[in-house]
Amino acid sequence: MAQYIEIKTANPDSLLFYRMGDFYELFFEDAEVASRTLGITLTKRGKHLGEDIPMCGVPVHAADDYLQKLIAYGHRVAVCEQMEDPAEAKKRGSKSVVRRDVIRLVTPGTLTEERLLEAAANNFLLALNRLRTGSGPDDAVYGLAWIDMSTGSFQVGESDLPRLAADLARIDPREILVPDALLQEADLRQIVEGQGAALSPVPRAFFDSATAADRLAGYFGVRTLDGFGTFSRAELSAAAGVLAYVEKTQLGERPPLDPPVREAARGRMLIDPATRANLELMRTLGGERQGSLLSAIDRTVTGAGGRLLASRLAGPLTDPEAINARLDSVAYFLEEEILREGLRRELAAAPDLARALSRIALQRGGPRDLASIAQGLEATRAILALLDRGGETPAELTAARRDLAVAPHALGDELTRALSDEPPLLKRDGGFVASGYNADLDELRDLRDASRKVIARLQAEYADELGLRSLKIKHNNVLGWFIEAPSGQSERMTADPARFIHRQTMAGAMRFTTTELADLESRIASAGERALAIELEIFDRLAAAVVAAGEAIKAAARALSVLDVSAALAKLAQEDGYCRPQVDTSLAFSIEGGRHPVVEQALRRSGGDSFVANDSNLGPADESMAHGRIWLITGPNMAGKSTFLRQNALIAVLAQTGAYVPARSAHIGMVDRLFSRVGAADDLARGRSTFMVEMVETAAILNQAGDRSLVILDEIGRGTATFDGLSIAWAAIEHLHEVNRARALFATHYHELTALAQRLPRLTNATVSVKEWNGDVIFLHEIVPGAADRSYGIQVAKLAGLPPSVVERAKAVLSQLEEKDRRAPAETLIDDLPLFAALAPAPRRPASRAAQSPVPAAPVPDVLQEALDGLNPDDMSPREALEALYRLKALKP
Ligand SMILES: Nc1ncnc2c1ncn2[C@@H]1O[C@H](COP(=O)(O)OP(=O)(O)OP(=O)(O)O)[C@@H](O)[C@H]1O
């Protein structure tokens, strides 16, 4: 117990898996937590300070499954092993305790085991730190560093408070490390907690920016980081933080990380977390992968390809050149169909090189990981040969070919020769080295096998001699080899104790040994031991060779993933009829025959109607227009407005990911930020009602969107009283048009808004057509110019199965309301309202109109204001604060 308590005290924030023989046991509170989470029995063992000690245990051989569950529930686990043989401990005295130590801390962000990882998802561990750049509360830069220990990737970047949530959502880490002091700040805490990752507060010292560069250099064994590129202080500090944590959790083992790569965050389309969630890019709102954009377009056949596709989709590019380079690769594989299919077959059979390599380097690898490297390298060669037959490739694929060409093929061959066909998972028991690879090993194995034959012969001899057909020579771990005969028939052996040495009496049998047998046994054992030693030596040598070739293997793995993604996107384009988008720096946004990638597939699967393709054009209508346009879409319920809005956003995301898009043609002027406000969900946990969430998201859009942004707004204002909602929607459109000037799609049931098109030159009305037939509606899902005159809400309600009496009553109420509306139509609003006042007089407006809505002059900063701005309460002692207060009071005019 003393040993347990000592180790537990050193690892207070982890559940302690305490090795006892064939079990990991948990005690005290750990046992209670684990038994609840894992659904295993809670028992007790011994007493501590007079109280029972709660205990539960998991068998070592099944520990991975339990670990996985605990990690999934956000726990961290410290694995404590026996560091010596119990026999060793006994030598120190009968009461001495086996030495134990924590050999590893398992946290969500530091997993490497195949069974604990999702094949097609990255497992990022991210460190976040803030550095002050001035005295104001917003003068700060955030350093981010994220690694995937299972593949070795290591990236760093910078962010600022407004972008932070979007950047974190894009990276989507499993675990976030934050200096504990930062977590005290409510704003930051909310952003970080909102990511749904495990949160690990760590000491400030991990991030010390003064020693960060040295820590990095030390990790990579280089004198200076210059060879890796230049990094900002914030990036270095975050990188140091992540490495400090890795060293802490891996207890000195250093996973083979790539040198850090600086991610050009500015080169990515910014998608804030709400938009990302609403558009269901990586997961549905329900948290499932199935039904997301990613799952609809993913045709990759390898885990690494799946991971690359996910990370590309999470951060679409903004540089048309880089986007086109990716599109060229897809185009190539679209053209080269036979090559592509051959390649995909090879890839599908190739193992996950990067993850196997990582496990080997962390000393967690087994024979199967070596075999994976061998097979992976074999596939590399086959794929290279395929590509060589295909002729000239675009730049990205040419680079991939280069990496495949310099992969360590000779090492692969050596591994193939060395390993048996189906090697065991663990190296512990040997049996993984192929015969014919090592002469000494072969000889020892022959000896062992020959001895086994001798034993079989011996059994026959004894049986003959003693006339005992049931006599057997058997083996177990306690006795080793022994002769066994049924109790009633072993007299002849008991009668000759000099020859047949008695070992054990069982219920129905007796066991003996002979000098002959003991002799044979020791020969077998020593041959076995020597053979195992040779096998382990071979393993270590091969593992070291693999680690030494790590860089080249990783580069080959990356090349395979690029090939997989490009071929997969080509396959998708071919099967689903996608086209190559034209992406440039214009403000165009013109899509012909666009479809929703997910809804289209769902309709196809259900065998119902096929998806109706629709056009959109948000680019400037002609040369005279400097900005893109807004489409205001009205139309009945269920007509397809939301689908249309989302499909345009998804097409932009796909295009800038470097994928083909579900359309006949698409021309997209690069979108730098994507905003959406669609579908409302309560965020009661954060104390926000549905309407509040809607308004917070709308506020973010109106405050941040610029003329390169794409904005999708669905039914703004529907969560409140009609007039409030209408007014908010009205003002929001005006703001979008006059201030943000973004390309935008705006769907609404407030038909009154269509009148705005008369006044806002870049606003276009569109509607979804329906047919009415015998009082029912038929949805045509076609977007056409114009405005809808009604919503057909009652017809849709009827389709949904509202009781007929309610439907009839609703019709009556509606006709009354419509009658009233006809007498005082809201459309007159447009003539009565003054112009939107949030802007400087627009050049094309008549002067008189602009004069009606003067722009409020910005207040002239006064001394009081300046003095206030100069104060930073966080940095003041109470005394300084009081003095400042006096000074302010004295300044009062
Ligand atoms: N272009 C299309 N082709 C075929 N079916 C479509 C199309 N667009 C939408 N649909 C079908 O219509 C259903 C309703 O679409 P959607 O949710 O976009 O309607 P909506 O106009 O936004 O409705 P509401 O105003 O009630 O929110 C979709 O689930 C889909 O099955």
The ligand as a MOL file (V3000), in Angstrom:
LIG
                    3D

  0  0  0     0  0            999 V3000
M  V30 BEGIN CTAB
M  V30 COUNTS 31 33 0 0 0
M  V30 BEGIN ATOM
M  V30 1 N -32.9240 20.2420 -55.3290 0
M  V30 2 C -33.6040 19.2470 -54.7590 0
M  V30 3 N -33.9060 18.1340 -55.4350 0
M  V30 4 C -34.6010 17.1350 -54.8540 0
M  V30 5 N -35.0250 17.1550 -53.5870 0
M  V30 6 C -34.7550 18.2320 -52.8590 0
M  V30 7 C -34.0250 19.3300 -53.3850 0
M  V30 8 N -33.9020 20.2630 -52.4430 0
M  V30 9 C -34.5290 19.7860 -51.3550 0
M  V30 10 N -35.0360 18.5670 -51.6000 0
M  V30 11 C -35.7920 17.7310 -50.6380 0
M  V30 12 O -36.6660 18.5590 -49.9220 0
M  V30 13 C -36.4620 18.4530 -48.5260 0
M  V30 14 C -36.6450 19.7960 -47.8480 0
M  V30 15 O -35.6720 20.7000 -48.2490 0
M  V30 16 P -35.2490 21.9530 -47.3810 0
M  V30 17 O -35.0950 21.5760 -45.9660 0
M  V30 18 O -34.0970 22.5380 -48.0800 0
M  V30 19 O -36.5210 22.8730 -47.5390 0
M  V30 20 P -36.7690 24.3660 -47.0130 0
M  V30 21 O -37.3370 25.1060 -48.1650 0
M  V30 22 O -35.5710 24.9350 -46.4020 0
M  V30 23 O -37.8660 24.1060 -45.9520 0
M  V30 24 P -38.3000 24.9470 -44.6530 0
M  V30 25 O -38.6530 26.3050 -45.1270 0
M  V30 26 O -39.4510 24.1700 -44.1630 0
M  V30 27 O -37.1220 24.9070 -43.7220 0
M  V30 28 C -35.0350 17.9200 -48.4130 0
M  V30 29 O -34.8730 17.1310 -47.2970 0
M  V30 30 C -34.8540 17.1010 -49.6610 0
M  V30 31 O -35.2250 15.7630 -49.4570 0
M  V30 END ATOM
M  V30 BEGIN BOND
M  V30 1 1 1 2
M  V30 2 1 2 3
M  V30 3 2 2 7
M  V30 4 2 3 4
M  V30 5 1 4 5
M  V30 6 2 5 6
M  V30 7 1 6 7
M  V30 8 1 6 10
M  V30 9 1 7 8
M  V30 10 2 8 9
M  V30 11 1 9 10
M  V30 12 1 10 11
M  V30 13 1 11 12
M  V30 14 1 11 30
M  V30 15 1 12 13
M  V30 16 1 13 14
M  V30 17 1 13 28
M  V30 18 1 14 15
M  V30 19 1 15 16
M  V30 20 2 16 17
M  V30 21 1 16 18
M  V30 22 1 16 19
M  V30 23 1 19 20
M  V30 24 2 20 21
M  V30 25 1 20 22
M  V30 26 1 20 23
M  V30 27 1 23 24
M  V30 28 2 24 25
M  V30 29 1 24 26
M  V30 30 1 24 27
M  V30 31 1 28 29
M  V30 32 1 28 30
M  V30 33 1 30 31
M  V30 END BOND
M  V30 END CTAB
M  END
